[in-house]
Amino acid sequence: MNIRDRQGLKQAAAEHLKHAAYDPRKLTVLHGGVIVGIALVLSVLSAALSQGIAGTGGLSGIGTRNLLQTVQSVLQLAYSVLTPFWQVGILFAFLSMIRRQPAQPQSLLRGFFRFGPVLRLLLVEGAILMGLGFATAYVSSFIAIGISPKLMALLEPVVMAMMEDPYLDPTQMLMEIPPQELLSAMLPMLVIFAVLYFACAIFFGFRMRFSSYLVLDDPQVGAFVAIGRSFRMTRGNCGALIRLDLSFWLYYVLQALAVSLCYVELFLRESTPGGVWLPVILYAIYAIAILALDWCMRPMVEATYALAYDSLKNPLPVVK
């Protein structure tokens, strides 16, 4: 199997899906349904807690209000922390499937079974992306100052004051600059930062593409080892991976449209708390669209990527 043979990968994926012991469509719908269902439950609980918080006015209700706010924050934090571990479970399920190993609903829990290694991988990847953010912000600020005399003119008094007094807090001086004027002067820097960060994030994202597969696949692999192996596996293959992604363009476009409905629903819920029906209808459409994609298209996507990983981890010997 060759990652550059997209048609061959998809044909092989179709054969694995056809002969899978457990219906892969049920796996993907179960995986997506759990996320959609938990998000819905949390949304309802959050709305109920918000109503409870609004009804605890005055000093007499401060204890109840703090308790409800704490519960609301803990629920959101738990969802944000635990969701990535559930997300990686689908990778292991389809990796097992294309290797003719049992792939059952309990395979989706693999991320929780390998909680420590997956958590360390998520933290390391997050630290890398955060470091990229700081580095690109530093570079873009220097470039912007060189090409934007307006920004230099605004920041020069602040810089001179800090040079005279190293302990000076520049916040007050920056707040004295009119916001519109500061934003207009910083626009070139923001554009440069966005372009640089996007390019770097895409590069590192593709190079770390198979880190999660490696951590789930081998109990002995740690976060740094997984990232290093992923870099070696993708060396010279990023172009093939991009072309493979583009071959699934319809799936990603439909997924983006469905997710946009979820954001519209969230905006309407926050901006028009009295109108409940439109957000509910939009969320229902989003849920139906996501589950339809999970049933119709996602099994092929997940199986193809699992085969791509396997082909790079265990390449066939070159026949001379």
ZADO-1210 file (C-alpha; in nm, 4 decimals, padded with zeros to 6 digits):
<atoms>
<atom x="00.0000" y="00.0000" z="00.0000" code="MET" pos="1"/>
<atom x="00.1392" y="00.3406" z="-00.1031" code="ASN" pos="2"/>
<atom x="00.0188" y="00.6713" z="00.0431" code="ILE" pos="3"/>
<atom x="00.0636" y="00.8336" z="-00.2975" code="ARG" pos="4"/>
<atom x="-00.1901" y="00.5913" z="-00.4466" code="ASP" pos="5"/>
<atom x="-00.5052" y="00.7649" z="-00.3246" code="ARG" pos="6"/>
<atom x="-00.7348" y="00.5495" z="-00.5351" code="GLN" pos="7"/>
<atom x="-00.5692" y="00.2337" z="-00.4088" code="GLY" pos="8"/>
<atom x="-00.6028" y="00.3486" z="-00.0477" code="LEU" pos="9"/>
<atom x="-00.9725" y="00.4212" z="-00.0939" code="LYS" pos="10"/>
<atom x="-01.0387" y="00.0905" z="-00.2681" code="GLN" pos="11"/>
<atom x="-00.8618" y="-00.0965" z="00.0124" code="ALA" pos="12"/>
<atom x="-01.0555" y="00.1065" z="00.2703" code="ALA" pos="13"/>
<atom x="-01.3828" y="00.0176" z="00.0992" code="ALA" pos="14"/>
<atom x="-01.2927" y="-00.3528" z="00.1130" code="GLU" pos="15"/>
<atom x="-01.2082" y="-00.3329" z="00.4842" code="HIS" pos="16"/>
<atom x="-01.5366" y="-00.1520" z="00.5550" code="LEU" pos="17"/>
<atom x="-01.7308" y="-00.4083" z="00.3538" code="LYS" pos="18"/>
<atom x="-01.5893" y="-00.7038" z="00.5458" code="HIS" pos="19"/>
<atom x="-01.5734" y="-00.5439" z="00.8922" code="ALA" pos="20"/>
<atom x="-01.7096" y="-00.7631" z="01.1718" code="ALA" pos="21"/>
<atom x="-01.8895" y="-00.4636" z="01.3273" code="TYR" pos="22"/>
<atom x="-02.0751" y="-00.2094" z="01.1128" code="ASP" pos="23"/>
<atom x="-01.8332" y="00.0881" z="01.0875" code="PRO" pos="24"/>
<atom x="-02.1230" y="00.3267" z="01.0307" code="ARG" pos="25"/>
<atom x="-02.2601" y="00.2371" z="01.3727" code="LYS" pos="26"/>
<atom x="-01.9198" y="00.3144" z="01.5246" code="LEU" pos="27"/>
<atom x="-01.8981" y="00.6594" z="01.3693" code="THR" pos="28"/>
<atom x="-02.2603" y="00.7458" z="01.4521" code="VAL" pos="29"/>
<atom x="-02.2112" y="00.6277" z="01.8113" code="LEU" pos="30"/>
<atom x="-01.8925" y="00.8347" z="01.8367" code="HIS" pos="31"/>
<atom x="-02.0545" y="01.1490" z="01.6957" code="GLY" pos="32"/>
<atom x="-02.3822" y="01.0898" z="01.8783" code="GLY" pos="33"/>
<atom x="-02.2116" y="01.0811" z="02.2185" code="VAL" pos="34"/>
<atom x="-02.0466" y="01.4189" z="02.1513" code="ILE" pos="35"/>
<atom x="-02.3684" y="01.5752" z="02.0198" code="VAL" pos="36"/>
<atom x="-02.5730" y="01.4300" z="02.3056" code="GLY" pos="37"/>
<atom x="-02.3358" y="01.5409" z="02.5816" code="ILE" pos="38"/>
<atom x="-02.3128" y="01.8884" z="02.4273" code="ALA" pos="39"/>
<atom x="-02.6931" y="01.9078" z="02.4232" code="LEU" pos="40"/>
<atom x="-02.7212" y="01.7957" z="02.7868" code="VAL" pos="41"/>
<atom x="-02.4549" y="02.0470" z="02.8922" code="LEU" pos="42"/>
<atom x="-02.6319" y="02.3210" z="02.6991" code="SER" pos="43"/>
<atom x="-02.9607" y="02.2475" z="02.8774" code="VAL" pos="44"/>
<atom x="-02.7887" y="02.2273" z="03.2178" code="LEU" pos="45"/>
<atom x="-02.6001" y="02.5505" z="03.1503" code="SER" pos="46"/>
<atom x="-02.9233" y="02.7291" z="03.0579" code="ALA" pos="47"/>
<atom x="-03.0927" y="02.5970" z="03.3740" code="ALA" pos="48"/>
<atom x="-02.7957" y="02.7023" z="03.5885" code="LEU" pos="49"/>
<atom x="-02.7944" y="03.0475" z="03.4264" code="SER" pos="50"/>
<atom x="-03.1614" y="03.0907" z="03.5162" code="GLN" pos="51"/>
<atom x="-03.0843" y="02.9780" z="03.8694" code="GLY" pos="52"/>
<atom x="-02.7941" y="03.2260" z="03.8931" code="ILE" pos="53"/>
<atom x="-03.0171" y="03.5078" z="03.7649" code="ALA" pos="54"/>
<atom x="-03.2712" y="03.4285" z="04.0379" code="GLY" pos="55"/>
<atom x="-03.0199" y="03.4521" z="04.3255" code="THR" pos="56"/>
<atom x="-02.9859" y="03.8289" z="04.3477" code="GLY" pos="57"/>
<atom x="-02.8717" y="04.0199" z="04.6537" code="GLY" pos="58"/>
<atom x="-02.6295" y="03.9319" z="04.9334" code="LEU" pos="59"/>
<atom x="-02.8530" y="03.6545" z="05.0682" code="SER" pos="60"/>
<atom x="-02.8076" y="03.4499" z="04.7508" code="GLY" pos="61"/>
<atom x="-02.4354" y="03.5002" z="04.7046" code="ILE" pos="62"/>
<atom x="-02.3492" y="03.1514" z="04.8347" code="GLY" pos="63"/>
<atom x="-02.5980" y="02.9785" z="04.6048" code="THR" pos="64"/>
<atom x="-02.4884" y="03.1958" z="04.3138" code="ARG" pos="65"/>
<atom x="-02.1216" y="03.1058" z="04.3631" code="ASN" pos="66"/>
<atom x="-02.2096" y="02.7367" z="04.3908" code="LEU" pos="67"/>
<atom x="-02.4118" y="02.7411" z="04.0681" code="LEU" pos="68"/>
<atom x="-02.1370" y="02.9324" z="03.8844" code="GLN" pos="69"/>
<atom x="-01.8794" y="02.6799" z="04.0083" code="THR" pos="70"/>
<atom x="-02.0917" y="02.3856" z="03.8899" code="VAL" pos="71"/>
<atom x="-02.1395" y="02.5543" z="03.5521" code="GLN" pos="72"/>
<atom x="-01.7642" y="02.6112" z="03.5125" code="SER" pos="73"/>
<atom x="-01.6752" y="02.2570" z="03.6252" code="VAL" pos="74"/>
<atom x="-01.9163" y="02.1016" z="03.3739" code="LEU" pos="75"/>
<atom x="-01.7730" y="02.3060" z="03.0855" code="GLN" pos="76"/>
<atom x="-01.4156" y="02.2293" z="03.1952" code="LEU" pos="77"/>
<atom x="-01.4877" y="01.8557" z="03.2241" code="ALA" pos="78"/>
<atom x="-01.6354" y="01.8526" z="02.8739" code="TYR" pos="79"/>
<atom x="-01.3373" y="02.0411" z="02.7273" code="SER" pos="80"/>
<atom x="-01.0838" y="01.8170" z="02.9031" code="VAL" pos="81"/>
<atom x="-01.2453" y="01.4789" z="02.8348" code="LEU" pos="82"/>
<atom x="-01.3627" y="01.5326" z="02.4759" code="THR" pos="83"/>
<atom x="-01.0136" y="01.4951" z="02.3168" code="PRO" pos="84"/>
<atom x="-00.9735" y="01.1514" z="02.4792" code="PHE" pos="85"/>
<atom x="-01.3036" y="01.0400" z="02.3297" code="TRP" pos="86"/>
<atom x="-01.2073" y="01.1918" z="01.9926" code="GLN" pos="87"/>
<atom x="-00.8903" y="00.9835" z="01.9552" code="VAL" pos="88"/>
<atom x="-01.0811" y="00.6622" z="02.0261" code="GLY" pos="89"/>
<atom x="-01.2212" y="00.6603" z="01.6727" code="ILE" pos="90"/>
<atom x="-00.8655" y="00.6480" z="01.5357" code="LEU" pos="91"/>
<atom x="-00.7899" y="00.3290" z="01.7284" code="PHE" pos="92"/>
<atom x="-01.1225" y="00.1695" z="01.6304" code="ALA" pos="93"/>
<atom x="-01.0559" y="00.2097" z="01.2574" code="PHE" pos="94"/>
<atom x="-00.6895" y="00.1178" z="01.2953" code="LEU" pos="95"/>
<atom x="-00.8023" y="-00.2103" z="01.4502" code="SER" pos="96"/>
<atom x="-01.0598" y="-00.2570" z="01.1739" code="MET" pos="97"/>
<atom x="-00.8146" y="-00.2230" z="00.8848" code="ILE" pos="98"/>
<atom x="-00.5838" y="-00.4705" z="01.0614" code="ARG" pos="99"/>
<atom x="-00.8657" y="-00.7273" z="01.0803" code="ARG" pos="100"/>
<atom x="-00.8717" y="-00.6954" z="01.4588" code="GLN" pos="101"/>
<atom x="-01.1904" y="-00.6668" z="01.6678" code="PRO" pos="102"/>
<atom x="-01.3338" y="-00.3141" z="01.6494" code="ALA" pos="103"/>
<atom x="-01.6273" y="-00.2798" z="01.8859" code="GLN" pos="104"/>
<atom x="-01.7862" y="00.0216" z="02.0610" code="PRO" pos="105"/>
<atom x="-01.5500" y="-00.0314" z="02.3552" code="GLN" pos="106"/>
<atom x="-01.2615" y="00.0424" z="02.1174" code="SER" pos="107"/>
<atom x="-01.3746" y="00.4047" z="02.1272" code="LEU" pos="108"/>
<atom x="-01.2610" y="00.4180" z="02.4915" code="LEU" pos="109"/>
<atom x="-00.8979" y="00.3575" z="02.3989" code="ARG" pos="110"/>
<atom x="-00.8098" y="00.7225" z="02.4599" code="GLY" pos="111"/>
<atom x="-00.9267" y="00.6914" z="02.8230" code="PHE" pos="112"/>
<atom x="-00.7400" y="00.3621" z="02.8686" code="PHE" pos="113"/>
<atom x="-00.4210" y="00.5429" z="02.7598" code="ARG" pos="114"/>
<atom x="-00.5098" y="00.8593" z="02.9500" code="PHE" pos="115"/>
<atom x="-00.1562" y="00.9465" z="03.0655" code="GLY" pos="116"/>
<atom x="00.0236" y="00.9149" z="02.7291" code="PRO" pos="117"/>
<atom x="-00.2595" y="01.0868" z="02.5395" code="VAL" pos="118"/>
<atom x="-00.2691" y="01.3705" z="02.7951" code="LEU" pos="119"/>
<atom x="00.1074" y="01.4226" z="02.7681" code="ARG" pos="120"/>
<atom x="00.0822" y="01.4233" z="02.3884" code="LEU" pos="121"/>
<atom x="-00.1968" y="01.6841" z="02.3949" code="LEU" pos="122"/>
<atom x="00.0047" y="01.9021" z="02.6341" code="LEU" pos="123"/>
<atom x="00.3231" y="01.8780" z="02.4261" code="VAL" pos="124"/>
<atom x="00.1391" y="01.9522" z="02.1001" code="GLU" pos="125"/>
<atom x="-00.0373" y="02.2454" z="02.2677" code="GLY" pos="126"/>
<atom x="00.2953" y="02.3765" z="02.3985" code="ALA" pos="127"/>
<atom x="00.4465" y="02.3523" z="02.0491" code="ILE" pos="128"/>
<atom x="00.1589" y="02.5466" z="01.8946" code="LEU" pos="129"/>
<atom x="00.1726" y="02.8041" z="02.1751" code="MET" pos="130"/>
<atom x="00.5468" y="02.8435" z="02.1244" code="GLY" pos="131"/>
<atom x="00.4840" y="02.8962" z="01.7542" code="LEU" pos="132"/>
<atom x="00.2363" y="03.1685" z="01.8475" code="GLY" pos="133"/>
<atom x="00.4896" y="03.3549" z="02.0612" code="PHE" pos="134"/>
<atom x="00.7654" y="03.3161" z="01.8016" code="ALA" pos="135"/>
<atom x="00.5532" y="03.4338" z="01.5091" code="THR" pos="136"/>
<atom x="00.4168" y="03.7247" z="01.7169" code="ALA" pos="137"/>
<atom x="00.7753" y="03.8304" z="01.7967" code="TYR" pos="138"/>
<atom x="00.8835" y="03.8101" z="01.4328" code="VAL" pos="139"/>
<atom x="00.5702" y="03.9786" z="01.2972" code="SER" pos="140"/>
<atom x="00.6066" y="04.2687" z="01.5425" code="SER" pos="141"/>
<atom x="00.9591" y="04.3432" z="01.4166" code="PHE" pos="142"/>
<atom x="00.8531" y="04.3181" z="01.0534" code="ILE" pos="143"/>
<atom x="00.5469" y="04.5389" z="01.1120" code="ALA" pos="144"/>
<atom x="00.7471" y="04.8067" z="01.2926" code="ILE" pos="145"/>
<atom x="00.9864" y="04.8195" z="00.9969" code="GLY" pos="146"/>
<atom x="00.7119" y="04.8618" z="00.7370" code="ILE" pos="147"/>
<atom x="00.4603" y="05.0651" z="00.9411" code="SER" pos="148"/>
<atom x="00.5911" y="05.4114" z="01.0410" code="PRO" pos="149"/>
<atom x="00.2541" y="05.4835" z="01.2029" code="LYS" pos="150"/>
<atom x="00.2940" y="05.1935" z="01.4466" code="LEU" pos="151"/>
<atom x="00.6511" y="05.2967" z="01.5216" code="MET" pos="152"/>
<atom x="00.5380" y="05.6528" z="01.5946" code="ALA" pos="153"/>
<atom x="00.2739" y="05.5280" z="01.8375" code="LEU" pos="154"/>
<atom x="00.5033" y="05.2864" z="02.0212" code="LEU" pos="155"/>
<atom x="00.8179" y="05.5011" z="02.0322" code="GLU" pos="156"/>
<atom x="00.7129" y="05.7037" z="02.3417" code="PRO" pos="157"/>
<atom x="00.6222" y="05.3817" z="02.5216" code="VAL" pos="158"/>
<atom x="00.9542" y="05.2179" z="02.4355" code="VAL" pos="159"/>
<atom x="01.1539" y="05.5277" z="02.5376" code="MET" pos="160"/>
<atom x="00.9696" y="05.5454" z="02.8707" code="ALA" pos="161"/>
<atom x="01.0402" y="05.1769" z="02.9399" code="MET" pos="162"/>
<atom x="01.4088" y="05.2263" z="02.8587" code="MET" pos="163"/>
<atom x="01.4260" y="05.5088" z="03.1127" code="GLU" pos="164"/>
<atom x="01.2344" y="05.3121" z="03.3751" code="ASP" pos="165"/>
<atom x="01.2637" y="04.9291" z="03.3386" code="PRO" pos="166"/>
<atom x="00.9945" y="04.8811" z="03.6075" code="TYR" pos="167"/>
<atom x="00.7382" y="05.0942" z="03.4251" code="LEU" pos="168"/>
<atom x="00.4086" y="04.9255" z="03.3398" code="ASP" pos="169"/>
<atom x="00.3308" y="05.0275" z="02.9784" code="PRO" pos="170"/>
<atom x="-00.0379" y="04.9319" z="03.0077" code="THR" pos="171"/>
<atom x="-00.1538" y="05.2777" z="03.1092" code="GLN" pos="172"/>
<atom x="00.0360" y="05.4472" z="02.8254" code="MET" pos="173"/>
<atom x="-00.1063" y="05.2026" z="02.5714" code="LEU" pos="174"/>
<atom x="-00.4592" y="05.2574" z="02.7041" code="MET" pos="175"/>
<atom x="-00.4210" y="05.6310" z="02.6414" code="GLU" pos="176"/>
<atom x="-00.3846" y="05.5655" z="02.2666" code="ILE" pos="177"/>
<atom x="-00.7237" y="05.5809" z="02.0893" code="PRO" pos="178"/>
<atom x="-00.8315" y="05.2194" z="02.0196" code="PRO" pos="179"/>
<atom x="-00.9209" y="05.2810" z="01.6545" code="GLN" pos="180"/>
<atom x="-00.5859" y="05.4472" z="01.5894" code="GLU" pos="181"/>
<atom x="-00.3938" y="05.1670" z="01.7613" code="LEU" pos="182"/>
<atom x="-00.5895" y="04.8959" z="01.5753" code="LEU" pos="183"/>
<atom x="-00.5322" y="05.0688" z="01.2408" code="SER" pos="184"/>
<atom x="-00.1576" y="05.0905" z="01.3080" code="ALA" pos="185"/>
<atom x="-00.1406" y="04.7273" z="01.4252" code="MET" pos="186"/>
<atom x="-00.3340" y="04.5877" z="01.1283" code="LEU" pos="187"/>
<atom x="-00.0189" y="04.5052" z="00.9224" code="PRO" pos="188"/>
<atom x="00.1285" y="04.3237" z="01.2230" code="MET" pos="189"/>
<atom x="-00.1920" y="04.1224" z="01.2734" code="LEU" pos="190"/>
<atom x="-00.2021" y="04.0238" z="00.9061" code="VAL" pos="191"/>
<atom x="00.1654" y="03.9191" z="00.9085" code="ILE" pos="192"/>
<atom x="00.1146" y="03.7255" z="01.2320" code="PHE" pos="193"/>
<atom x="-00.1906" y="03.5440" z="01.0907" code="ALA" pos="194"/>
<atom x="-00.0056" y="03.4443" z="00.7717" code="VAL" pos="195"/>
<atom x="00.3112" y="03.3312" z="00.9540" code="LEU" pos="196"/>
<atom x="00.1254" y="03.1410" z="01.2248" code="TYR" pos="197"/>
<atom x="-00.1092" y="02.9730" z="00.9781" code="PHE" pos="198"/>
<atom x="00.1849" y="02.8576" z="00.7639" code="ALA" pos="199"/>
<atom x="00.3812" y="02.7277" z="01.0652" code="CYS" pos="200"/>
<atom x="00.0760" y="02.5612" z="01.2218" code="ALA" pos="201"/>
<atom x="-00.0076" y="02.3862" z="00.8945" code="ILE" pos="202"/>
<atom x="00.3503" y="02.2608" z="00.8604" code="PHE" pos="203"/>
<atom x="00.3767" y="02.1322" z="01.2186" code="PHE" pos="204"/>
<atom x="00.0214" y="02.0005" z="01.2083" code="GLY" pos="205"/>
<atom x="00.1022" y="01.7823" z="00.9084" code="PHE" pos="206"/>
<atom x="00.4330" y="01.6685" z="01.0567" code="ARG" pos="207"/>
<atom x="00.2620" y="01.5708" z="01.3862" code="MET" pos="208"/>
<atom x="-00.0294" y="01.4177" z="01.1967" code="ARG" pos="209"/>
<atom x="00.0206" y="01.0580" z="01.3129" code="PHE" pos="210"/>
<atom x="00.1323" y="01.1242" z="01.6733" code="SER" pos="211"/>
<atom x="-00.2059" y="01.0194" z="01.8160" code="SER" pos="212"/>
<atom x="-00.2032" y="00.6962" z="01.6136" code="TYR" pos="213"/>
<atom x="00.1443" y="00.6133" z="01.7450" code="LEU" pos="214"/>
<atom x="00.0527" y="00.6766" z="02.1102" code="VAL" pos="215"/>
<atom x="-00.2608" y="00.4626" z="02.0790" code="LEU" pos="216"/>
<atom x="-00.0846" y="00.1920" z="01.8791" code="ASP" pos="217"/>
<atom x="00.2166" y="00.1273" z="02.1020" code="ASP" pos="218"/>
<atom x="00.1962" y="00.1284" z="02.4851" code="PRO" pos="219"/>
<atom x="00.5702" y="00.2058" z="02.5075" code="GLN" pos="220"/>
<atom x="00.5603" y="00.5235" z="02.2963" code="VAL" pos="221"/>
<atom x="00.5689" y="00.8558" z="02.4793" code="GLY" pos="222"/>
<atom x="00.4685" y="01.1997" z="02.3559" code="ALA" pos="223"/>
<atom x="00.8109" y="01.3165" z="02.2358" code="PHE" pos="224"/>
<atom x="00.8899" y="00.9815" z="02.0746" code="VAL" pos="225"/>
<atom x="00.5514" y="00.9812" z="01.8973" code="ALA" pos="226"/>
<atom x="00.6046" y="01.3322" z="01.7614" code="ILE" pos="227"/>
<atom x="00.9567" y="01.2436" z="01.6481" code="GLY" pos="228"/>
<atom x="00.8363" y="00.9291" z="01.4707" code="ARG" pos="229"/>
<atom x="00.5502" y="01.1211" z="01.3109" code="SER" pos="230"/>
<atom x="00.8016" y="01.3738" z="01.1752" code="PHE" pos="231"/>
<atom x="01.0043" y="01.0894" z="01.0234" code="ARG" pos="232"/>
<atom x="00.6966" y="00.9166" z="00.8791" code="MET" pos="233"/>
<atom x="00.5718" y="01.2351" z="00.7107" code="THR" pos="234"/>
<atom x="00.9113" y="01.3447" z="00.5767" code="ARG" pos="235"/>
<atom x="00.8606" y="01.3783" z="00.2020" code="GLY" pos="236"/>
<atom x="00.4949" y="01.2766" z="00.2303" code="ASN" pos="237"/>
<atom x="00.3242" y="01.6051" z="00.3252" code="CYS" pos="238"/>
<atom x="00.2293" y="01.6711" z="-00.0365" code="GLY" pos="239"/>
<atom x="00.0678" y="01.3282" z="-00.0625" code="ALA" pos="240"/>
<atom x="-00.1215" y="01.3903" z="00.2629" code="LEU" pos="241"/>
<atom x="-00.2477" y="01.7260" z="00.1367" code="ILE" pos="242"/>
<atom x="-00.3697" y="01.5661" z="-00.1858" code="ARG" pos="243"/>
<atom x="-00.5368" y="01.2926" z="00.0195" code="LEU" pos="244"/>
<atom x="-00.7125" y="01.5570" z="00.2295" code="ASP" pos="245"/>
<atom x="-00.8242" y="01.7436" z="-00.0814" code="LEU" pos="246"/>
<atom x="-00.9763" y="01.4241" z="-00.2198" code="SER" pos="247"/>
<atom x="-01.2194" y="01.4406" z="00.0753" code="PHE" pos="248"/>
<atom x="-01.3048" y="01.8066" z="00.0156" code="TRP" pos="249"/>
<atom x="-01.6806" y="01.7471" z="00.0039" code="LEU" pos="250"/>
<atom x="-01.6785" y="01.5837" z="00.3474" code="TYR" pos="251"/>
<atom x="-01.4849" y="01.8721" z="00.5027" code="TYR" pos="252"/>
<atom x="-01.7002" y="02.1396" z="00.3363" code="VAL" pos="253"/>
<atom x="-02.0225" y="01.9765" z="00.4576" code="LEU" pos="254"/>
<atom x="-01.8728" y="01.9315" z="00.8036" code="GLN" pos="255"/>
<atom x="-01.7729" y="02.2993" z="00.8178" code="ALA" pos="256"/>
<atom x="-02.1239" y="02.4045" z="00.7136" code="LEU" pos="257"/>
<atom x="-02.2770" y="02.1853" z="00.9839" code="ALA" pos="258"/>
<atom x="-02.0429" y="02.3192" z="01.2534" code="VAL" pos="259"/>
<atom x="-02.1206" y="02.6767" z="01.1453" code="SER" pos="260"/>
<atom x="-02.4846" y="02.6079" z="01.2344" code="LEU" pos="261"/>
<atom x="-02.3722" y="02.5197" z="01.5851" code="CYS" pos="262"/>
<atom x="-02.1914" y="02.8546" z="01.6198" code="TYR" pos="263"/>
<atom x="-02.4947" y="03.0409" z="01.4840" code="VAL" pos="264"/>
<atom x="-02.7097" y="02.8600" z="01.7391" code="GLU" pos="265"/>
<atom x="-02.4699" y="02.9603" z="02.0195" code="LEU" pos="266"/>
<atom x="-02.4731" y="03.3248" z="01.9040" code="PHE" pos="267"/>
<atom x="-02.8530" y="03.3334" z="01.8894" code="LEU" pos="268"/>
<atom x="-02.8795" y="03.1737" z="02.2316" code="ARG" pos="269"/>
<atom x="-02.6521" y="03.4384" z="02.3849" code="GLU" pos="270"/>
<atom x="-02.7923" y="03.7381" z="02.1945" code="SER" pos="271"/>
<atom x="-03.1635" y="03.6523" z="02.2125" code="THR" pos="272"/>
<atom x="-03.2181" y="03.4640" z="02.5387" code="PRO" pos="273"/>
<atom x="-03.5947" y="03.5019" z="02.5024" code="GLY" pos="274"/>
<atom x="-03.6178" y="03.3321" z="02.1640" code="GLY" pos="275"/>
<atom x="-03.5537" y="02.9648" z="02.2288" code="VAL" pos="276"/>
<atom x="-03.7085" y="02.7927" z="01.9295" code="TRP" pos="277"/>
<atom x="-03.4729" y="02.9104" z="01.6533" code="LEU" pos="278"/>
<atom x="-03.1555" y="02.8024" z="01.8428" code="PRO" pos="279"/>
<atom x="-03.3191" y="02.4661" z="01.9172" code="VAL" pos="280"/>
<atom x="-03.4120" y="02.4159" z="01.5504" code="ILE" pos="281"/>
<atom x="-03.0599" y="02.5113" z="01.4341" code="LEU" pos="282"/>
<atom x="-02.8994" y="02.2749" z="01.6850" code="TYR" pos="283"/>
<atom x="-03.1302" y="01.9943" z="01.5713" code="ALA" pos="284"/>
<atom x="-03.0317" y="02.0569" z="01.2078" code="ILE" pos="285"/>
<atom x="-02.6641" y="02.0596" z="01.3104" code="TYR" pos="286"/>
<atom x="-02.7014" y="01.7297" z="01.4992" code="ALA" pos="287"/>
<atom x="-02.8844" y="01.5617" z="01.2102" code="ILE" pos="288"/>
<atom x="-02.6264" y="01.6879" z="00.9572" code="ALA" pos="289"/>
<atom x="-02.3289" y="01.5699" z="01.1667" code="ILE" pos="290"/>
<atom x="-02.4792" y="01.2263" z="01.2274" code="LEU" pos="291"/>
<atom x="-02.5696" y="01.1930" z="00.8585" code="ALA" pos="292"/>
<atom x="-02.2069" y="01.2679" z="00.7660" code="LEU" pos="293"/>
<atom x="-02.0903" y="01.0184" z="01.0298" code="ASP" pos="294"/>
<atom x="-02.3135" y="00.7521" z="00.8754" code="TRP" pos="295"/>
<atom x="-02.2524" y="00.8207" z="00.5050" code="CYS" pos="296"/>
<atom x="-01.8982" y="00.9546" z="00.4645" code="MET" pos="297"/>
<atom x="-01.6906" y="00.9382" z="00.7808" code="ARG" pos="298"/>
<atom x="-01.6213" y="00.5605" z="00.7795" code="PRO" pos="299"/>
<atom x="-01.4415" y="00.5916" z="00.4443" code="MET" pos="300"/>
<atom x="-01.2426" y="00.8934" z="00.5678" code="VAL" pos="301"/>
<atom x="-01.1313" y="00.7261" z="00.8918" code="GLU" pos="302"/>
<atom x="-01.0475" y="00.3941" z="00.7263" code="ALA" pos="303"/>
<atom x="-00.8426" y="00.5665" z="00.4537" code="THR" pos="304"/>
<atom x="-00.6381" y="00.7649" z="00.7061" code="TYR" pos="305"/>
<atom x="-00.5796" y="00.4518" z="00.9146" code="ALA" pos="306"/>
<atom x="-00.4483" y="00.2770" z="00.6029" code="LEU" pos="307"/>
<atom x="-00.2302" y="00.5810" z="00.5256" code="ALA" pos="308"/>
<atom x="-00.0795" y="00.5584" z="00.8746" code="TYR" pos="309"/>
<atom x="-00.0199" y="00.1856" z="00.8434" code="ASP" pos="310"/>
<atom x="00.1425" y="00.2288" z="00.5031" code="SER" pos="311"/>
<atom x="00.3889" y="00.4830" z="00.6421" code="LEU" pos="312"/>
<atom x="00.4588" y="00.2934" z="00.9638" code="LYS" pos="313"/>
<atom x="00.5131" y="-00.0376" z="00.7865" code="ASN" pos="314"/>
<atom x="00.6230" y="00.0502" z="00.4321" code="PRO" pos="315"/>
<atom x="00.6501" y="-00.2322" z="00.1824" code="LEU" pos="316"/>
<atom x="01.0059" y="-00.3238" z="00.0824" code="PRO" pos="317"/>
<atom x="01.1228" y="-00.1800" z="-00.2454" code="VAL" pos="318"/>
<atom x="01.1454" y="-00.4468" z="-00.5125" code="VAL" pos="319"/>
<atom x="01.4592" y="-00.4072" z="-00.7260" code="LYS" pos="320"/>
</atoms>
